[in-house]
Amino acid sequence: MKKTVGLILAVLLAVTCFAGCASTPAESSAPAQSSAPAESSAAATKTTEASAPAAEGASIDLPDMETPNEWVVRFDGVEPVSVNDFKLTDEQAAKIKEGKLTAALVMHTTGESYSAAVIDGATKAAGELGIEIVAQTNCDWKAEQQATDLESVLALNPDIVIIMQVDVEAMTQQEKDAAASGVSMVYFDNINSNLGEDDYASLVTTNTYGAGMECAKDMAQQLGGKGKIAMFSWTAPNLGNKARDQGFRDYIEKNFPDIEIVTQEGFTEATDCAALADGVFAKYPDLDGAYAQWDVPAEGVISSAKSVGLGDDFVVTCVDLGYNVARIMAEGGMVKGIGAQQPYSVGYNCMIAGALDAVGESVPKMVLIDPVNVTQETLAESWTAIYNQPLPDDIASLMK
């Protein structure tokens, strides 16, 4: 697995580092969104078993580990409620429909598989409950633009605002004022860290610490419990993102002492990961694998790994089942395991939470969704669970 060809490294060291093809942190091809099916809820899917190592086919023991509260709970005194226990009654649905509510989606981005599925889930729930979506914005991962977007959206007087906060320290007074005026503020993945209990309706999020652990399980299984790996992490202070890395690191360090994390590299733009990885492979030419915080930086790592001659036995794991990494996995490429969030369920349940709050019904302050462990063997069923639609034909055909 370890590629140490001198000529390759000489070429690598002579080349000036190059950046990705765009400037946003998380843009990747989104799968075509089909019309949502008739189900009225998007139930969380249990994690699956990690795949056996590609080379030997032998399984290794993967111990269970609990997620520490500090890597899930954002505010003291808030206990998460499982999405499996978050149900809408017929009476509540009728009450919401009578309210003729409006909603707005203040998105961090709209150009990736994850965000497209969030929008799809929210739109499905809105359609079922007679909620009109009056606005959808895209700040392209820029906190200043998100503040402007929120201001524009609030001018439309929506009953519900669904938002993934880019900068968890920003827009505090703006969001407090919105909640005080009666807007049901629902957050997904990341929430303003300065809010009080009365400043938001709910936070709907995947257990991202658990998603990181699923990535670690796949890494350990594929490496047979030993090897050298690198981590690639976004430098933003958002707990939801940091929890992924911590879950990965904790699981490896507590259970697999023969797997060495030789470096953890930080990036501010996900599309810079190809250049960042160039330097890592030059410094550590004997790496066996790499973890990336989500699918887009993983794509950059893979590009760099290929440029130095690494083959498909190099192990890459990441959070989020994006279209591109799904294709790589399907064709037996470097992506061996994914700890996936469930974005369709996130969007669907955000709209439910906001609607309940808007009509005066009680809502959990935090709704927690399980991650899904995705391997090539489970790709088709996992895609359906995550996106609420079948695996695209062009990806499915790669596995035949």
Steps between C-alpha positions, in 0.01 A plus 500: 500500500780740578630680194848636536618528146771761499420642162142563593596684818760704318241615253258575781745710694585700191143587421338812641195416713175552321156583637166345412274616223277729711515723803212368706561254783255232394384491141451167328264356245157440647298198397195572290215543747198291418156586630484387861314176571176483692638409842409757767818461701867434438596253770858477623688198371716292727870487428616196306800277550828620358628310200775241523854601400533499125825309495438217742123480540541438875293690753645669807322587823341848494403593856192711570563847642254751644488860379596736785233763571744786454537406134125504435323739736550867412338660806490403868180328601399400147457126452476375142194307388547222246332563166333163552308652791415825321157441350229721356143410600201529267358774721824698483519459123145633464583797723806583289301481177238736640776748585599550134860556603791639300865398523842609374819299453822690578755258359876490545531366145273340243756342269573169671324170555442564869334840469290388204360217712429733793300722266324197353397373845382841617303550179336160538386575856379846398292352220339248732407768754392780266798720586610749237877543457534871423878522472815292461843661521859388451780688677769282340659434841552872568385612844459865400277404209295272725424795727380697198296203380333463839412870506341474156309187594366647823358794303258247348362420848523120478360291781798262482868550418723196447872577510843335521721759666839548335654702783363392838605830660330726244150652461414458870286810545343457158390148587384592850287780356349264243402250767361777722280616213342156477704332228560130566876471451610144421868415459666199345853372565636827645330755723598837644686425822372816671128424490275439797222245530237747379702609197441196282242229441726201443833368374478197269831327444675173433716356776816612325729362770343165417554565129870550569508172691344320203779637279753371753343154503527476123858624509601249767327214322659577166849537651470186708551703817843647419652766278574871463231752415436873466199713589369801304276736697317829451636768735160657574404484872159339440436219746312288247806488276758468775305208649557296184876528539488427871286191448744371241809574711354365825392173343837437336709599802291309755460180302785471247839602644673357193335757276703819519345836414817664379347842427174693512497776238263798511339671199284809466379418148410139426611533141855574622538142622673374186783748555502435873522127443789547255710625788384222730589224254840661441572501873341163578545281190414179687140586593243223481186709518334835563183631664330817375233695687257473210482386139633807319836515681520122456484552124803729521692248707423229246615720212831560675542135593458398139752760388772334710419156369291359783256231392150405600628311805566839661212539749291818515205548734287811549173632634215559250397288205547742210441407139867501400625289792212259442623449143854443623377248755280321247787443259727363773709815538671647804182588691444192715264628769277796580333611823203665333257754633133477401429836333155415367391412854667817629306723260173314549517517879615862503178596324293288740669657803452853370136438415423355842662796672319748275159367606587491869577131538783369714823422313821330620786745514721245326410217263783252444535275195726194477778487239508223239809289438544471124725253320493373144294202615232723656519795260169446322289452814683778682443748218126431516495547877702821481344670196156335494550400138671214316872497427551674163528258210841628393642419844318168532637392162857533631442220751386241244 
